Amino acid sequence: MKWVALAIVIFALGYTQVMLRYRKPGPAHEPYKDAVNRATVSRLLNSGYQRVALAVERPADPLHPGVVRHGALAATRAIPGGLPPALAQSLVEKPLLAEAITDVTAETQATPAVPYRIQFSATLADHKRVIAEAHLLRRDDTLVILPVFEKISGALQSRWNETTVLLTLPTGALPAGRYTATLVGTATSRTWTLEVK
């Protein structure tokens, strides 16, 4: 029995050495996810959408509306939720969205030289969701902002089913013009007008 235990220990040490020395750095290859991503990008481009990844933060202390930046804040209004039909047909997998977007703090104007920030509050369907990523999809003068959530695995749960998220659009992502921006939720979305100078 001691020889079996010794062989297991030697094998484990050898395997660990090989893995640490020759393993590829970075995330593991995920062929299914990569294929879905390529198909989604292709369908979006065929539908006339351009996709931009947004930086996502969950601020410990949400920003006061006057601190988001120094411009005028946009007057947002609630609209029925759900993806626009053309966009829904373009997505290979339907994203897991917030139940309702309850509040949005964003400015009415943006400049290409400064990142544009959007802070929003959302109600989630349950305590098993957390923000994963966000994308801005642009077609002509329409901007669709998709905050994508993911399910928390195991027995872990979020403390509240309300969350505050800060999104940042990178500099130069939008050409000059006037846009209608919509932050999408399942039941309730919010929309406002944005001018890029």
N, CA and C of each residue as an Amber inpcrd file, in Angstrom:
protein
   591
   0.8190000  -1.2010000   0.0000000   0.0000000   0.0000000   0.0000000
   0.8550000   1.2550000   0.0000000   2.0070000   1.1990000   0.7240000
   2.8500000   2.3920000   0.7760000   3.4400000   2.7170000  -0.5840000
   3.6360000   1.6870000  -1.4460000   4.1780000   1.9460000  -2.7770000
   3.1440000   2.6430000  -3.6540000   1.8940000   2.3210000  -3.4680000
   0.8220000   2.9840000  -4.2240000   0.7250000   4.4470000  -3.8100000
   0.7660000   4.6910000  -2.5160000   0.7050000   6.0670000  -2.0200000
   1.9150000   6.8630000  -2.5160000   3.1090000   6.2430000  -2.4970000
   4.3140000   6.9160000  -2.9780000   4.2010000   7.2240000  -4.4720000
   3.6650000   6.3010000  -5.2490000   3.4940000   6.5210000  -6.6920000
   2.5180000   7.6730000  -6.9520000   1.4510000   7.7330000  -6.1750000
   0.4710000   8.8270000  -6.3430000   1.1150000  10.1710000  -6.0230000
   1.8850000  10.2440000  -4.9570000   2.5430000  11.4900000  -4.5770000
   3.5480000  11.9140000  -5.6510000   4.3370000  10.9650000  -6.1520000
   5.3250000  11.2880000  -7.1940000   4.6250000  11.7550000  -8.4630000
   3.5410000  11.0730000  -8.8430000   2.7970000  11.4800000 -10.0360000
   2.2030000  12.8820000  -9.8590000   1.6210000  13.1460000  -8.6910000
   1.0180000  14.4580000  -8.4400000   2.0660000  15.5670000  -8.5010000
   3.2270000  15.3390000  -7.9220000   4.3000000  16.3340000  -7.9700000
   4.7860000  16.5610000  -9.4060000   4.9710000  15.4710000 -10.1410000
   5.4150000  15.5890000 -11.5330000   4.3810000  16.3190000 -12.3940000
   3.1260000  15.9670000 -12.2290000   2.0500000  16.6130000 -12.9920000
   1.9760000  18.1050000 -12.6750000   2.1080000  18.4630000 -11.4010000
   2.0690000  19.8680000 -11.0000000   3.2380000  20.6320000 -11.6170000
   4.4310000  20.0400000 -11.6210000   5.6030000  20.6810000 -12.2270000
   5.3710000  20.9460000 -13.7260000   4.8800000  19.9450000 -14.4270000
   4.6360000  20.0990000 -15.8710000   3.5750000  21.1650000 -16.1260000
   2.4950000  21.1590000 -15.3680000   1.4230000  22.1440000 -15.5540000
   1.9090000  23.5660000 -15.2930000   2.6620000  23.7590000 -14.2320000
   3.1360000  25.0980000 -13.9050000   4.1560000  25.6080000 -14.9230000
   4.9130000  24.7100000 -15.4800000   5.9650000  25.1350000 -16.4130000
   5.4540000  25.3430000 -17.8270000   4.5410000  24.5030000 -18.3120000
   4.1600000  24.5260000 -19.7230000   2.7400000  24.9870000 -20.0100000
   1.9920000  25.2920000 -18.9910000   0.6090000  25.7040000 -19.2080000
   0.5660000  27.0730000 -19.8710000  -0.3690000  27.2320000 -20.8130000
  -0.5500000  28.5000000 -21.5170000  -1.1070000  29.5370000 -20.5420000
  -0.5210000  30.7420000 -20.4990000  -1.0690000  31.7800000 -19.6000000
  -2.3950000  32.3030000 -20.1300000  -3.1790000  32.8410000 -19.2420000
  -4.4670000  33.4100000 -19.6430000  -5.5890000  32.4110000 -19.4840000
  -6.7840000  32.8220000 -19.9180000  -7.9500000  31.9380000 -19.7520000
  -7.8750000  30.7290000 -20.6780000  -8.5700000  29.7010000 -20.2830000
  -8.5950000  28.4750000 -21.0790000  -9.3700000  28.6930000 -22.3780000
  -9.0500000  27.8910000 -23.3700000  -9.7510000  27.9590000 -24.6580000
 -11.1720000  27.4200000 -24.4860000 -12.1590000  28.1930000 -24.9560000
 -13.5540000  27.7910000 -24.8560000 -14.1440000  27.7890000 -26.2690000
 -14.0470000  26.6560000 -26.9820000 -14.4690000  26.6350000 -28.3870000
 -15.9440000  26.9930000 -28.5950000 -16.8330000  26.5260000 -27.7330000
 -18.2590000  26.8320000 -27.9200000 -18.5150000  28.3290000 -27.7790000
 -17.9450000  28.9270000 -26.7330000 -18.1350000  30.3610000 -26.5080000
 -17.5450000  31.1740000 -27.6550000 -16.3760000  30.7750000 -28.1410000
 -15.7570000  31.4790000 -29.2660000 -16.6170000  31.3780000 -30.5300000
 -17.1880000  30.2040000 -30.7960000 -18.0360000  30.0180000 -31.9790000
 -19.3080000  30.8630000 -31.8720000 -19.9170000  30.9020000 -30.6980000
 -21.1220000  31.7140000 -30.4990000 -20.7950000  33.1920000 -30.6790000
 -19.6510000  33.6170000 -30.1620000 -19.2470000  35.0180000 -30.2780000
 -19.0180000  35.4020000 -31.7400000 -18.3420000  34.5410000 -32.5050000
 -18.1120000  34.8220000 -33.9270000 -19.4240000  34.8870000 -34.6990000
 -20.3260000  33.9540000 -34.4170000 -21.6200000  33.9500000 -35.1120000
 -22.4350000  35.1890000 -34.7590000 -22.3970000  35.6010000 -33.4950000
 -23.1280000  36.7930000 -33.0690000 -22.5930000  38.0400000 -33.7630000
 -21.2710000  38.1870000 -33.7980000 -20.6710000  39.3500000 -34.4500000
 -21.0450000  39.3810000 -35.9260000 -20.9910000  38.2450000 -36.5800000
 -21.3490000  38.1780000 -38.0030000 -22.8070000  38.5740000 -38.2300000
 -23.7040000  38.0590000 -37.4150000 -25.1260000  38.4000000 -37.5600000
 -25.3900000  39.8740000 -37.2730000 -24.7150000  40.4190000 -36.2500000
 -24.8940000  41.8360000 -35.9230000 -24.4270000  42.7220000 -37.0750000
 -23.2860000  42.3990000 -37.6470000 -22.7840000  43.1850000 -38.7800000
 -23.7220000  43.0950000 -39.9750000 -24.2710000  41.9140000 -40.2310000
 -25.2220000  41.7520000 -41.3400000 -26.5050000  42.5350000 -41.0940000
 -26.8630000  42.7550000 -39.8290000 -28.0610000  43.5250000 -39.4920000
 -27.7820000  45.0210000 -39.3980000 -26.5280000  45.4160000 -39.5750000
 -26.1790000  46.8260000 -39.5390000 -25.7750000  47.3450000 -38.1770000
 -25.5730000  46.4550000 -37.2040000 -25.1800000  46.8650000 -35.8570000
 -23.6620000  46.8280000 -35.7050000 -23.1390000  47.7740000 -34.9620000
 -21.7470000  47.7550000 -34.5380000 -21.7470000  47.5640000 -33.0270000
 -20.8580000  46.6770000 -32.5390000 -20.8350000  46.3690000 -31.1130000
 -19.5720000  46.9290000 -30.4670000 -19.7480000  47.5840000 -29.3280000
 -18.6380000  48.1430000 -28.5630000 -18.7530000  47.6100000 -27.1340000
 -17.6670000  47.0730000 -26.6140000 -17.6570000  46.5940000 -25.2270000
 -17.5390000  47.7800000 -24.2750000 -18.3130000  47.7560000 -23.2190000
 -18.2910000  48.8080000 -22.2040000 -17.5750000  48.3000000 -20.9600000
 -16.8340000  49.1930000 -20.3020000 -16.2190000  48.8420000 -19.0170000
 -17.3250000  48.8110000 -17.9670000 -17.3100000  47.7920000 -17.1170000
 -18.3590000  47.5860000 -16.1140000 -17.7600000  47.6620000 -14.7130000
 -18.4020000  48.4460000 -13.8510000 -18.0040000  48.5260000 -12.4400000
 -19.2610000  48.4440000 -11.5790000 -19.0950000  47.8820000 -10.4010000
 -20.1460000  47.9470000  -9.3850000 -19.6110000  48.8260000  -8.2780000
 -19.9390000  50.1190000  -8.3090000 -19.3480000  51.0360000  -7.3320000
 -19.7980000  50.7300000  -5.9120000 -18.8430000  50.7590000  -4.9900000
 -19.1780000  50.5600000  -3.5750000 -20.0570000  51.7000000  -3.0880000
 -19.7350000  52.9030000  -3.5170000 -20.5460000  54.0720000  -3.2070000
 -21.0440000  54.6470000  -4.5240000 -22.3230000  54.4660000  -4.8510000
 -22.8410000  55.0000000  -6.1180000 -22.5950000  56.5020000  -6.2290000
 -22.3310000  56.9240000  -7.4370000 -22.0540000  58.3350000  -7.6840000
 -23.3110000  59.1660000  -7.5170000 -23.1470000  60.3270000  -6.9210000
 -24.2380000  61.2890000  -6.8420000 -24.4620000  61.8250000  -8.2440000
 -25.7110000  62.0640000  -8.6730000 -25.9680000  62.5120000 -10.0440000
 -25.1350000  63.7140000 -10.4810000 -24.8350000  64.6350000  -9.5950000
 -24.0560000  65.7960000  -9.9820000 -22.5780000  65.5200000 -10.1550000
 -22.1210000  64.3140000  -9.7350000 -20.7020000  63.9960000  -9.7870000
 -20.3490000  63.1770000 -11.0260000 -21.3430000  62.6750000 -11.7420000
 -21.0540000  61.8270000 -12.8950000 -20.1440000  62.5600000 -13.8590000
 -20.4100000  63.7910000 -14.1210000 -19.5000000  64.7320000 -14.7750000
 -20.0950000  66.0980000 -14.6310000 -19.6700000  67.0350000 -15.4180000
 -20.0900000  68.4000000 -15.1840000 -21.1700000  68.8960000 -16.1370000
 -21.6390000  68.0830000 -17.0550000 -22.6590000  68.5250000 -18.0060000
 -24.0640000  68.3560000 -17.4710000 -25.0260000  68.6830000 -18.3240000
 -26.4410000  68.5360000 -17.9510000 -26.8230000  67.0570000 -17.9740000
 -27.6270000  66.6580000 -17.0040000 -28.0660000  65.2670000 -16.9290000
 -29.2470000  65.0300000 -17.8600000 -29.2670000  63.8740000 -18.4630000
 -30.3330000  63.5200000 -19.3950000 -31.6100000  63.2060000 -18.6360000
 -32.7280000  63.6050000 -19.2280000 -34.0380000  63.2390000 -18.6910000
 -34.4080000  61.8970000 -19.3130000 -34.4010000  60.8530000 -18.5020000
 -34.7160000  59.5250000 -19.0250000 -36.1850000  59.2180000 -18.7930000
 -36.7280000  58.3490000 -19.6310000 -38.1160000  57.9400000 -19.4510000
 -38.2040000  56.4250000 -19.5850000 -39.1430000  55.8660000 -18.8550000
 -39.3430000  54.4160000 -18.8800000 -40.1320000  54.0290000 -20.1170000
 -39.7480000  52.9160000 -20.7300000 -40.4610000  52.3530000 -21.8790000
 -40.5980000  50.8480000 -21.6480000 -41.4830000  50.1780000 -22.3870000
 -41.5850000  48.7220000 -22.2340000 -40.2520000  48.0480000 -22.5430000
 -39.9490000  47.0210000 -21.7980000 -38.6610000  46.3440000 -21.9320000
 -38.6110000  45.3620000 -23.0800000 -37.4910000  44.6940000 -23.1610000
 -37.2600000  43.6920000 -24.1920000 -36.3390000  44.2020000 -25.2810000
 -35.7340000  43.2600000 -25.9880000 -34.8380000  43.6000000 -27.0840000
 -35.6190000  44.0800000 -28.2970000 -35.0900000  45.0420000 -29.0510000
 -35.7210000  45.3990000 -30.3200000 -35.7680000  44.1640000 -31.2250000
 -36.8360000  43.9800000 -32.0090000 -36.9840000  42.7570000 -32.8080000
 -35.7970000  42.4540000 -33.7260000 -35.2620000  43.4630000 -34.4140000
 -34.1370000  43.2220000 -35.3260000 -32.9120000  42.7490000 -34.5630000
 -32.7070000  43.2890000 -33.3770000 -31.5640000  42.8880000 -32.5660000
 -31.7710000  41.4940000 -31.9850000 -32.9770000  41.1980000 -31.5490000
 -33.2710000  39.8740000 -30.9820000 -33.0010000  38.7690000 -32.0040000
 -33.3080000  39.0220000 -33.2730000 -33.0620000  38.0200000 -34.3190000
 -31.5810000  37.8680000 -34.6190000 -30.7870000  38.9000000 -34.3320000
 -29.3600000  38.8640000 -34.6440000 -28.5270000  38.1440000 -33.5920000
 -29.0510000  37.9960000 -32.3890000 -28.2800000  37.3790000 -31.3140000
 -28.4480000  35.8660000 -31.3240000 -27.3370000  35.1510000 -31.2600000
 -27.3820000  33.6880000 -31.2480000 -27.9640000  33.1990000 -29.9270000
 -27.4740000  33.7380000 -28.8240000 -27.9960000  33.4070000 -27.4970000
 -28.6100000  34.6590000 -26.8970000 -29.7880000  34.5340000 -26.3530000
 -30.4500000  35.6770000 -25.7330000 -29.7630000  36.0050000 -24.4110000
 -29.3860000  37.2620000 -24.2060000 -28.6880000  37.6260000 -22.9620000
 -29.6180000  37.6090000 -21.7620000 -29.0530000  37.3640000 -20.5960000
 -29.7890000  37.4190000 -19.3400000 -29.7800000  38.8770000 -18.8780000
 -30.9360000  39.5160000 -18.9430000 -31.0490000  40.9430000 -18.6450000
 -31.6320000  41.1700000 -17.2560000 -31.5180000  42.3940000 -16.7890000
 -32.1750000  42.7880000 -15.5410000 -33.6820000  42.8080000 -15.7690000
 -34.4390000  42.6080000 -14.7270000 -35.8960000  42.6410000 -14.8480000
 -36.3670000  44.0420000 -15.2250000 -35.8560000  45.0580000 -14.5460000
 -36.2680000  46.4380000 -14.8150000 -35.0960000  47.3790000 -14.5750000
 -34.9440000  48.3420000 -15.4620000 -33.9830000  49.4290000 -15.2640000
 -34.7630000  50.5290000 -14.5590000 -34.4060000  50.8060000 -13.3110000
 -35.2210000  51.7130000 -12.5060000 -34.7420000  53.1600000 -12.5190000
 -33.4610000  53.3800000 -12.7300000 -32.9400000  54.7390000 -12.6880000
 -31.6690000  54.8040000 -13.5300000 -31.5020000  55.9000000 -14.2810000
 -30.2980000  56.0990000 -15.0970000 -29.7650000  57.5010000 -14.8410000
 -28.4650000  57.5950000 -14.6170000 -27.7890000  58.8800000 -14.4950000
 -26.7720000  58.9560000 -15.6200000 -27.0280000  59.8320000 -16.5810000
 -26.1390000  60.0130000 -17.7300000 -26.2920000  61.4400000 -18.2230000
 -25.3150000  61.8910000 -18.9770000 -25.3630000  63.2480000 -19.4940000
 -26.0340000  63.2980000 -20.8560000 -26.4660000  64.4900000 -21.2320000
 -27.1090000  64.6730000 -22.5360000 -26.0950000  64.8550000 -23.6500000
 -24.8450000  65.2060000 -23.2940000 -23.8200000  65.4350000 -24.3060000
 -22.5710000  64.6370000 -23.9670000 -21.8510000  64.2590000 -25.0330000
 -20.5800000  63.5570000 -24.8800000 -19.6070000  64.1030000 -25.9030000
 -18.3370000  63.9860000 -25.5910000 -17.3010000  64.3710000 -26.5390000
 -16.4410000  63.1450000 -26.8160000 -15.9270000  63.0110000 -28.0410000
 -15.1250000  61.8260000 -28.3670000 -13.8460000  61.6980000 -27.5450000
 -13.3590000  62.8040000 -26.9780000 -12.0880000  62.7800000 -26.2530000
 -12.2180000  62.3190000 -24.8080000 -13.4460000  62.2560000 -24.2910000
 -13.6540000  61.9170000 -22.8770000 -14.5790000  60.7040000 -22.7930000
 -14.2530000  59.7210000 -21.9620000 -15.1530000  58.5740000 -21.8120000
 -16.5330000  59.0130000 -21.3080000 -17.5730000  58.3820000 -21.8390000
 -18.9520000  58.6840000 -21.4550000 -19.3810000  57.6580000 -20.4170000
 -19.8950000  58.1380000 -19.2650000 -20.2730000  57.2340000 -18.1760000
 -21.7820000  57.2050000 -17.9810000 -22.2780000  56.0270000 -17.7180000
 -23.7030000  55.8050000 -17.4690000 -23.8170000  55.0010000 -16.1800000
 -24.5150000  55.5470000 -15.2100000 -24.7830000  54.8050000 -13.9830000
 -26.2630000  54.4540000 -13.9660000 -26.5580000  53.1970000 -13.6680000
 -27.9660000  52.8030000 -13.6130000 -28.2250000  51.8830000 -12.4350000
 -29.4770000  51.8860000 -12.0140000 -29.9530000  50.9610000 -10.9840000
 -30.9160000  50.0050000 -11.6560000 -30.8620000  48.7560000 -11.2320000
 -31.7070000  47.7390000 -11.8580000 -32.2720000  46.8040000 -10.8080000
 -33.4650000  46.3090000 -11.0910000 -34.0870000  45.2800000 -10.2680000
 -33.8770000  43.9490000 -10.9720000 -33.3550000  42.9720000 -10.2480000
 -33.0870000  41.6560000 -10.8190000 -34.2180000  40.6990000 -10.4760000
 -34.3710000  39.6660000 -11.2700000 -35.4690000  38.7250000 -11.0770000
 -35.3150000  37.9170000  -9.7930000 -34.0690000  37.6820000  -9.3650000
 -33.8360000  36.9070000  -8.1510000 -32.4850000  37.2900000  -7.5530000
 -32.0970000  36.6030000  -6.4980000 -30.8430000  36.8940000  -5.8050000
 -29.6680000  36.1000000  -6.3700000 -29.8370000  35.4810000  -7.5190000
 -28.8050000  34.6240000  -8.1020000 -28.1740000  35.2480000  -9.3430000
 -28.2190000  36.5600000  -9.4880000 -27.6760000  37.2070000 -10.6810000
 -26.6710000  38.2820000 -10.3130000 -25.6700000  38.4210000 -11.1830000
 -24.6440000  39.4400000 -11.0100000 -24.2450000  39.9260000 -12.4030000
 -23.8550000  41.2010000 -12.5040000 -23.4650000  41.7700000 -13.7880000
 -22.2060000  41.0650000 -14.3000000 -22.2050000  40.7120000 -15.5810000
 -21.0630000  40.0260000 -16.1810000 -20.3370000  40.9260000 -17.1780000
 -21.0910000  41.5560000 -18.0730000 -20.5050000  42.4010000 -19.1100000
 -21.5790000  43.3240000 -19.6530000 -21.1640000  44.2510000 -20.4850000
 -22.1210000  45.1650000 -21.1060000 -21.6090000  45.5410000 -22.4910000
 -22.5520000  45.7190000 -23.4010000 -22.2120000  46.0860000 -24.7810000
 -23.1060000  47.2240000 -25.2350000 -22.5490000  48.0900000 -26.0650000
 -23.3160000  49.1170000 -26.7390000 -23.4310000  48.6840000 -28.1890000
 -24.6590000  48.6420000 -28.6990000 -24.9060000  48.2620000 -30.0860000
 -25.4650000  49.4730000 -30.8090000 -24.7740000  49.8880000 -31.8780000
 -25.1750000  51.0940000 -32.6090000 -25.6090000  50.7330000 -34.0160000
 -26.7740000  51.2450000 -34.3800000 -27.2360000  51.1570000 -35.7650000
 -27.8380000  52.5080000 -36.1210000 -27.2130000  53.1890000 -37.0720000
 -27.6070000  54.5360000 -37.4880000 -27.6020000  55.4660000 -36.2690000
 -28.7590000  56.0270000 -35.9060000 -28.8110000  56.9560000 -34.7690000
 -29.4320000  56.3130000 -33.5300000 -29.4170000  54.9950000 -33.4730000
 -29.9960000  54.2600000 -32.3470000 -28.8890000  53.5420000 -31.5820000
 -28.8770000  53.7370000 -30.2830000 -27.9280000  53.0520000 -29.3990000
 -28.7080000  52.1340000 -28.4680000 -28.3320000  50.8720000 -28.4360000
 -28.9410000  49.9030000 -27.5300000 -27.8470000  49.4470000 -26.5750000
 -28.0750000  49.6480000 -25.2870000 -27.0880000  49.2760000 -24.2710000
 -27.5960000  48.0190000 -23.5710000 -26.8020000  46.9480000 -23.6740000
 -27.1840000  45.6560000 -23.1040000 -26.3050000  45.3250000 -21.9020000
 -26.7960000  45.4990000 -20.6840000 -26.0570000  44.9960000 -19.5250000
 -26.4090000  43.5140000 -19.3470000 -25.4260000  42.6520000 -19.5210000
 -25.6570000  41.2060000 -19.4990000 -25.2880000  40.6680000 -18.1220000
 -26.2100000  39.9300000 -17.5320000 -26.0120000  39.3410000 -16.2140000
 -25.7320000  37.8530000 -16.3550000 -25.1820000  37.2630000 -15.3110000
 -24.9730000  35.8210000 -15.2900000 -25.4680000  35.2760000 -13.9600000
 -25.8050000  33.9830000 -13.9800000 -26.2900000  33.3430000 -12.7550000
 -25.1210000  32.9970000 -11.8580000 -25.3090000  33.1930000 -10.5730000
 -24.3050000  32.8210000  -9.5790000 -24.4500000  31.3200000  -9.3420000
 -23.3450000  30.6060000  -9.4390000 -23.4160000  29.1550000  -9.2870000
 -23.4060000  28.7560000  -7.8170000 -23.8270000  27.5380000  -7.5730000
 -23.8000000  26.9860000  -6.2250000 -24.8470000  27.5980000  -5.3160000
 -24.5450000  27.6060000  -4.0220000 -25.4930000  28.0950000  -3.0250000
 -25.3270000  29.5820000  -2.7400000 -24.3590000  30.2140000  -3.3900000
 -24.1480000  31.6440000  -3.1520000 -25.3140000  32.4630000  -3.6810000
 -25.5730000  33.5740000  -3.0280000 -26.6260000  34.4850000  -3.4550000
 -26.1720000  35.9130000  -3.2390000 -26.7260000  36.7860000  -4.0380000
 -26.5010000  38.2130000  -3.8370000 -27.3630000  38.6480000  -2.6560000
 -26.9380000  39.6790000  -1.9590000 -27.6670000  40.1180000  -0.7720000
 -28.9990000  40.7740000  -1.1310000 -29.0180000  41.5270000  -2.2320000
 -30.2230000  42.2260000  -2.6620000 -30.5230000  41.8800000  -4.1090000
 -31.7750000  42.0710000  -4.4950000 -32.1030000  41.8770000  -5.9030000
 -32.1270000  43.2190000  -6.6460000 -31.5090000  44.2270000  -6.0460000
 -31.3090000  45.5280000  -6.6940000 -29.8050000  45.7330000  -6.8000000
 -29.3620000  46.3270000  -7.8930000 -27.9430000  46.5690000  -8.0820000
 -27.7270000  47.9160000  -8.7500000 -26.5750000  48.5070000  -8.4930000
 -26.1670000  49.7430000  -9.1590000 -24.9020000  49.4400000  -9.9400000
 -24.8780000  49.8580000 -11.2010000 -23.7740000  49.5470000 -12.1080000
 -23.3180000  50.8310000 -12.7850000 -22.0190000  50.9590000 -12.9680000
 -21.4350000  52.0920000 -13.6830000 -20.7920000  51.5680000 -14.9600000
 -21.2510000  52.0570000 -16.1070000 -20.7220000  51.6650000 -17.4110000
 -19.9110000  52.8270000 -17.9770000 -18.8170000  52.5110000 -18.6540000
 -17.9890000  53.5390000 -19.2760000 -17.7770000  53.1910000 -20.7400000
 -18.1760000  54.1160000 -21.6060000 -17.9720000  53.9850000 -23.0450000
 -16.5910000  54.5330000 -23.3650000 -15.7360000  53.7650000 -24.0680000
 -14.3920000  54.2630000 -24.3420000 -14.3980000  55.4980000 -25.2420000
 -13.3130000  56.2410000 -25.1830000 -13.2030000  57.4560000 -25.9920000
 -13.2090000  57.1170000 -27.4770000 -13.8470000  57.9680000 -28.2520000
 -13.8640000  57.8090000 -29.7060000 -14.7320000  56.6830000 -30.2230000
 -15.5680000  56.0810000 -29.3890000 -16.3780000  54.9460000 -29.8310000
 -17.5660000  55.3690000 -30.6850000 -18.0160000  56.6180000 -30.5220000
 -19.1780000  57.0960000 -31.2730000 -18.8030000  58.2950000 -32.1310000
 -19.2100000  58.2930000 -33.4020000 -19.0000000  59.4920000 -34.2150000
 -19.9720000  60.5940000 -33.7920000 -19.6730000  61.8150000 -34.2030000
 -20.5330000  62.9500000 -33.8500000 -21.9320000  62.7320000 -34.4030000
 -22.9230000  63.1770000 -33.6410000 -24.3140000  63.0430000 -34.0660000
 -25.2530000  63.0210000 -32.8830000 -26.5330000  62.9200000 -33.1920000
 -27.5790000  62.8670000 -32.1660000 -28.1430000  61.4500000 -32.1470000
 -28.2300000  60.8570000 -30.9640000 -28.6290000  59.4610000 -30.8200000
 -29.7730000  59.3230000 -29.8220000 -30.5280000  58.2550000 -30.0040000
 -31.5000000  57.8200000 -29.0070000 -30.9050000  56.6010000 -28.3310000
 -30.6100000  56.7210000 -27.0410000 -29.9880000  55.6380000 -26.2770000
 -31.0480000  54.9180000 -25.4610000 -30.9630000  53.5930000 -25.4410000
 -31.9010000  52.7780000 -24.6660000 -31.1110000  51.7600000 -23.8640000
 -31.3190000  51.7740000 -22.5560000 -30.7340000  50.7880000 -21.6560000
 -31.7960000  49.7230000 -21.4340000 -31.5040000  48.4920000 -21.8600000
 -32.5290000  47.4610000 -21.9830000 -32.6630000  46.5960000 -20.7390000
 -33.9100000  46.4140000 -20.3040000 -34.2890000  45.4690000 -19.2650000
 -35.3800000  44.5580000 -19.8170000 -35.7160000  43.5080000 -19.1160000
 -36.7270000  42.5770000 -19.6030000 -38.1260000  43.1740000 -19.5830000
 -38.5340000  43.7570000 -18.4580000 -39.8800000  44.3170000 -18.3330000
 -39.9060000  45.8200000 -18.5820000 -38.8790000  46.5240000 -18.1080000
 -38.8240000  47.9780000 -18.2470000 -37.4370000  48.3930000 -18.6930000
 -37.3870000  49.2340000 -19.7210000 -36.1340000  49.8300000 -20.1880000
 -36.2180000  51.3260000 -19.9470000 -35.0930000  52.0130000 -20.1220000
 -35.0920000  53.4770000 -20.0110000 -34.3890000  54.0350000 -21.2320000
 -34.8980000  55.1790000 -21.7260000 -34.3560000  55.7880000 -22.9210000
 -34.0960000  57.2690000 -22.7100000 -33.1320000  57.8280000 -23.4540000
 -32.8210000  59.2480000 -23.3960000 -32.1310000  59.6500000 -24.7060000
 -31.9610000  60.9510000 -24.8680000 -31.3050000  61.4870000 -26.0610000
 -29.8850000  61.8860000 -25.7150000 -28.9540000  61.5220000 -26.5950000
 -27.5400000  61.8060000 -26.3910000 -26.9990000  62.4980000 -27.6290000
 -26.2510000  63.5710000 -27.4150000 -25.5920000  64.2610000 -28.5250000
 -24.0980000  64.1470000 -28.3510000 -23.4250000  63.6160000 -29.3950000
 -21.9720000  63.5060000 -29.3920000 -21.4310000  64.6420000 -30.2570000
 -20.5900000  65.4800000 -29.6640000 -20.0630000  66.6510000 -30.4010000
 -18.7030000  66.3580000 -30.9790000
